[in-house]
Amino acid sequence: MQAGKLKDRVTLYGARTGENEPSWPVVGTAWAGFQEPRSVGRAEPSGIRAVDSTFVRMRYRPDVEQGQLIQRGADWYIIESVEPGQSRSELAISARRIIGHAAQYRQKSEVVDVPVLAFLTRENIYVGPMNEPRYQIELFQPQLPYPWGRRGDQITTRGVTYVVDGVVEGSDDGVTLRVMGTV
């Protein structure tokens, strides 16, 4: 392994812990090299996770596992698999980049907006009794203030503010969360 190819200083986070106040504990920092997927023939994204995997190399660490998070500057990645590299001193990691749009999340009782990555996954999937369209929005949990997804919370992205009606059942995977909202 050539240390000169490990150009990015990253922070590693463990899987989500805690029920009442979830957190993603810091595992440590490391130098890593990233090889982003090529854009040729790339499918249209349908959620907050990138369609193609990013290849990440770093020196061997016994504490790197599937389901953990990597933060490189403002970019976040979810580790899908960890394999030994070409030598025993390295790891070959497959990870999905979080590709959400910049958004602001405001809890119902707060006056402060929190920056979060969001992705509008579906529009007009359900029309309520007052003929208002519903939207499904996927959010990156480590950036959200807890408790999240409560009725009345607001998400502002791309100049539109959505009011949260509730969490989509079964959508909490420990990293992302889908909520229903109205404009």
C-alpha positions as CSV (number, residue, x, y, z in Angstrom):
1,M,0.0,0.0,0.0
2,Q,1.3,3.4,-0.9
3,A,0.6,6.0,1.8
4,G,0.7,8.8,-0.8
5,K,-2.6,7.5,-2.2
6,L,-4.4,7.9,1.1
7,K,-5.1,11.7,0.7
8,D,-8.2,12.2,2.7
9,R,-8.5,12.5,6.5
10,V,-11.8,10.9,7.5
11,T,-13.7,10.3,10.7
12,L,-15.2,6.9,11.3
13,Y,-18.5,6.5,13.2
14,G,-20.0,3.4,14.7
15,A,-23.5,2.1,14.1
16,R,-26.3,3.9,15.9
17,T,-26.6,3.2,19.6
18,G,-29.2,4.2,22.2
19,E,-33.0,4.3,21.9
20,N,-34.0,7.4,23.9
21,E,-31.2,9.6,22.5
22,P,-29.6,7.9,19.5
23,S,-26.0,8.6,18.7
24,W,-23.3,7.5,16.3
25,P,-20.1,7.1,18.4
26,V,-16.8,8.2,16.9
27,V,-14.6,5.2,16.3
28,G,-11.6,7.2,15.2
29,T,-9.9,9.0,12.4
30,A,-7.9,7.6,9.5
31,W,-6.3,8.4,6.2
32,A,-8.2,7.0,3.2
33,G,-8.2,7.0,-0.6
34,F,-11.5,7.3,-2.5
35,Q,-12.4,6.1,-6.0
36,E,-15.8,7.5,-6.9
37,P,-17.9,5.6,-9.4
38,R,-17.9,6.7,-13.0
39,S,-20.9,8.5,-14.3
40,V,-21.3,6.6,-17.5
41,G,-24.6,4.7,-17.5
42,R,-25.5,5.7,-14.0
43,A,-29.1,5.1,-13.0
44,E,-31.3,7.9,-11.7
45,P,-31.2,8.0,-7.8
46,S,-34.4,7.0,-6.0
47,G,-33.3,7.8,-2.5
48,I,-30.7,9.5,-0.3
49,R,-28.1,6.8,-1.0
50,A,-26.1,7.0,-4.2
51,V,-26.9,4.3,-6.8
52,D,-23.3,3.1,-7.3
53,S,-20.7,2.2,-4.6
54,T,-17.6,4.2,-3.9
55,F,-14.3,2.2,-3.4
56,V,-12.4,3.3,-0.3
57,R,-8.9,2.2,0.8
58,M,-7.4,2.6,4.2
59,R,-4.8,1.0,6.4
60,Y,-6.0,-2.1,8.2
61,R,-8.1,-1.4,11.3
62,P,-9.9,-4.2,13.2
63,D,-12.7,-1.8,14.2
64,V,-14.1,-1.0,10.7
65,E,-17.4,-2.9,10.0
66,Q,-20.4,-3.0,7.7
67,G,-23.0,-0.4,8.7
68,Q,-20.6,2.2,10.1
69,L,-20.3,5.7,8.7
70,I,-17.4,7.5,7.1
71,Q,-17.3,11.3,7.0
72,R,-15.0,13.0,4.5
73,G,-15.4,16.8,4.9
74,A,-19.0,17.5,4.2
75,D,-19.5,14.1,2.5
76,W,-20.9,11.0,4.3
77,Y,-20.7,7.4,3.3
78,I,-22.3,4.2,4.6
79,I,-20.0,1.1,4.7
80,E,-21.6,-1.8,2.8
81,S,-18.7,-4.2,2.9
82,V,-15.1,-4.5,4.3
83,E,-12.6,-6.9,2.7
84,P,-8.9,-7.3,3.2
85,G,-6.9,-5.4,0.5
86,Q,-4.1,-6.7,-1.7
87,S,-1.8,-6.8,1.3
88,R,-2.6,-7.6,4.9
89,S,-2.0,-4.0,5.9
90,E,-5.0,-2.5,4.0
91,L,-8.8,-2.6,3.8
92,A,-10.9,-2.5,0.7
93,I,-14.2,-0.9,1.5
94,S,-17.4,-0.6,-0.5
95,A,-19.5,2.4,0.6
96,R,-22.6,4.3,-0.6
97,R,-22.4,8.1,-0.6
98,I,-25.2,10.1,1.0
99,I,-26.4,12.3,-1.9
100,G,-29.2,14.3,-0.3
101,H,-29.8,18.0,-0.9
102,A,-29.0,20.6,1.6
103,A,-32.0,21.2,3.8
104,Q,-33.0,22.8,7.1
105,Y,-34.9,20.8,9.8
106,R,-36.8,22.6,12.5
107,Q,-38.5,20.9,15.4
108,K,-42.1,22.1,16.1
109,S,-41.2,23.7,19.4
110,E,-37.8,25.2,18.3
111,V,-36.8,28.4,16.6
112,V,-33.4,27.1,15.3
113,D,-33.0,25.4,12.0
114,V,-30.5,22.4,11.8
115,P,-28.7,21.6,8.6
116,V,-29.5,18.1,7.3
117,L,-29.3,16.2,4.0
118,A,-32.7,15.4,2.6
119,F,-34.0,13.7,-0.6
120,L,-37.6,14.1,-1.9
121,T,-38.3,10.5,-2.8
122,R,-41.9,10.7,-3.9
123,E,-44.4,13.4,-4.7
124,N,-48.2,13.2,-4.5
125,I,-48.2,9.6,-3.3
126,Y,-51.4,10.2,-1.3
127,V,-54.1,12.8,-1.4
128,G,-55.6,13.6,2.0
129,P,-59.2,14.4,2.9
130,M,-58.6,18.1,2.0
131,N,-57.1,17.3,-1.4
132,E,-53.6,18.3,-0.2
133,P,-50.8,16.2,-1.8
134,R,-48.4,14.3,0.5
135,Y,-44.7,14.0,-0.1
136,Q,-42.2,11.4,1.1
137,I,-38.9,12.8,2.2
138,E,-35.8,10.7,3.2
139,L,-33.5,12.3,5.9
140,F,-30.0,11.5,7.1
141,Q,-30.4,10.6,10.8
142,P,-27.0,11.5,12.3
143,Q,-27.7,15.2,11.4
144,L,-31.2,15.3,12.9
145,P,-32.1,16.6,16.3
146,Y,-33.8,14.0,18.5
147,P,-36.8,13.3,18.8
148,W,-37.2,13.5,15.0
149,G,-40.1,13.0,12.6
150,R,-42.8,14.4,14.9
151,R,-46.0,15.9,13.5
152,G,-45.5,19.6,13.0
153,D,-41.7,19.5,12.4
154,Q,-40.6,21.3,9.3
155,I,-38.1,20.5,6.5
156,T,-37.1,23.3,4.1
157,T,-35.3,22.2,0.9
158,R,-34.9,23.8,-2.5
159,G,-37.1,26.7,-1.4
160,V,-40.1,24.7,-0.3
161,T,-41.1,24.0,3.3
162,Y,-42.8,20.7,4.1
163,V,-44.6,20.1,7.4
164,V,-44.1,16.6,8.8
165,D,-47.2,14.4,9.3
166,G,-45.3,11.4,10.6
167,V,-42.7,8.8,10.0
168,V,-43.2,6.2,7.3
169,E,-43.5,2.9,9.1
170,G,-40.5,0.6,8.8
171,S,-38.3,3.3,7.2
172,D,-35.9,3.8,10.2
173,D,-32.8,1.7,9.3
174,G,-30.5,3.4,11.8
175,V,-29.0,5.8,9.2
176,T,-31.9,7.2,7.2
177,L,-35.6,7.9,8.0
178,R,-38.5,8.6,5.7
179,V,-41.2,11.1,6.7
180,M,-44.5,12.1,5.2
181,G,-45.2,15.8,4.7
182,T,-47.4,18.4,3.2
183,V,-46.5,21.8,1.7
